[in-house]
Amino acid sequence: MTLNLFSQLPGAGERHEAEIFDALLVAPGIKIERIVSTGQASPPEFWYCQDENEWVVVLRGSAWVKFQAEDDIRVLRAGDALHIPARCRHRVEWTNPDEPTVWLAVFYGGHGDA
C-alpha cells in the first residue's frame, strides 16, 4: 500500500481543535506516526515525559520545542530533525497557525533499552 504523507492535510489557516495523529506503522519496539498541527501547543505547565525514545522530523511547516533542562527554545523548520530520549521532559511551545505543520515521529525502545 502506498501512502502520501501530505495527503488529506488541512488547508492553509484552517485550525483544528486538536492535532491529528495517524499511526503509520506499529510493530514490536517501534511506532511511526504522522502528526499534523494547526497552531496547537502544549498546555501551560504541561511536559511530555514518555517511556520510549522519539525521533521527530518536521516535514512541512514550523514549530518550537522546549526541553525542561534547557533555557533556549529549539526552532524547527521543514527538514529539521530532533532526538528526544526516553523520560526527557519536553513540550511544544508553538506550531504555525498559518499552515499545517507535518511531523513524522518515530517512537522506539523504552527507558533503559540498549
Secondary structure, DSSP 8 states (H G I E B T S, - for coil): ----TTTT---TT---SS-EEEEEEEETTEEEEEEEESS----TT--B--SSEEEEEEEESEEEEEETT-SSEEEEETT-EEEE-TT--EEEEEE-SSS-EEEEEEEE--TT--
